[in-house]
Structure formats: structure tokens, C-alpha cells
């Protein structure tokens, strides 16, 4: 897949809710390398949709870190916070077509309802499958809850969505290699996924697919921890008539205990490594050795 102008377009899309670490650096450098090799473009997207966790100081820090790595991006950057109306319009369209519904159940209520069910099914992120309780509410019952001012999120009606698109949703996965493979999706593993949140109008999933389409992204290079979400993203692309990029899910950079790096661990941050004397070249060499591929 290429852009309308025939050039591949990649993106690096960090959230300014903490400091960038080695895993972010690896993903950003892979995107940069792929864009250079293909003669394409690399765009930066600031995923600042969460007003409680995203902070200006973290955004300033990530821009500083990326510049230090030698990565500068076209401006203006796309910021999710500037496109809330677009997400709202897409969600409204799904509601109007019967593909989404308001859910008035809180996380605490959902957790309590399955407290004695250790065998309760969970989605790929580990969240308990939603029972579908609010899916069966009548229009009058929904209106009553709205009138009472009850908080709600929006969920995808997975059964209806799968019925609309039918079988055979695929995407092209390149993984660590140069040859792509066709991958069959299983979006049903997500159940009635949350696509509109209580605190902001959209979830990561809906914002991500809309942003990728708006930016003309042809190839998505991101960590393997997001590969399961691609099944849900592919379904949303089909429902919203959006193009499907190629995907490259890379291995994760792990800590000494074999666990995924976290922004909450300051010792892993690029700014901490830089303060200890690391240089961009040293960082590239270390990552190349750790991951078994040159950067």
C-alpha cells in the first residue's frame, strides 16, 4: 500500500504520559530506517487523547529525546486532542447504524459481577469480556439513564459488526522480515470492545484507525504487544470504510527480567541514559546488539 502520491508513509505515535524509553527508541528508529529505505515519509503523531495522564512537559521531553536521536519530523505534528470532533462523528455514525451502544456499567460493577467467576473469559488485553447487559436495554431505558445523568462509555456490538462485514477479514503482516504474510483476523476475541470512553470521546482503538486513515499511513511499524489489537483495528477499518495499511509488528525490547519496559521506570528513560553519558550512536549499537538487527 502506498499513499495517494505513490510514496510509503510511516508514523511514530507516542503518548506524552511519561518519558520515552529504549523500546520507544527502537520503534522510532525502525520506522525511520524503513522510511529511508523505501524513499518514503515518516510522520509524528502525538497521542494526547487522555487529558489526565498526558502532560505538556512529557511532550516537550519526547520531542527533545527524538531530536537527540537524530529524528526530526515534518510539521505540524498531528495531535489527537485537536481532532475530537472527528472521533465523535465516527462514533455517532456507528451508533446510528446500530453498531455501537451506550454502556452504563462501571469497571467496578463489571469486576464485581464476575468476582466469583475465575474462569470468566477475557480479551487479549486481559480485561473481562463484557456480558452485553446494556446491549439489551430498550431505547426508553437508555433515555431514562441519560436523563438521570448516568455516566456511560460506548461499546461495539461485536455480533452485529461481524454480521455486517462477514468472514474473511485479513491484513498483511511483515513482522521482522521483508516478505509479507496474509493474516486472518479474529476480532471476536475482543467481545463488545470499548470504543468510546467516559472521560474522553474516543478510545485508543477508534482514534488510531481514524488517524492512520487521515494521515494516509501505508505501513505501521509498532511493537508486538499491539498485534492482537490489529484484529480489532481491521474490523473498525471495514466498518468505517477506511483503508488497511501494511503492518510490521516487531519484537519488544525487554528489561533484565524479560519484562516489557515501562514509562514508570525512570531508569529506562532516554533522558536518564543521556544523563549517564550515552550517545545516539552508543544507543543504536546497544539496540542493534540486543535485538539482533542493525539500526
Secondary structure, 3 states (H helix, E strand, C coil): CCCCCCCCEEEECCCCCCCCEHHHHHHHHHHHHHHHHHCCEEEEEECCCCCCCCCHHHHHHHHHHHHHCCCCCCCCCEEHHHCHHHHHHHHHHHHHCCCEEEECCCHHHHHHHCCCCCCCCECCCCCECCCCHHHHCCHHHHHHHHHCCCCCEEEECHHHHHHHHCCCCEEEECCCCCCCEEEECCHHHHCCCEEECCCCCCCHHHHHHHHHHHCCCCEEEEEHHHHHHHHHHHHHHHHCCCCCCEEEEECCCECCCCCECCCCCHHHEHHHHHHCCCCHHHHHHHHHHHHCCCC
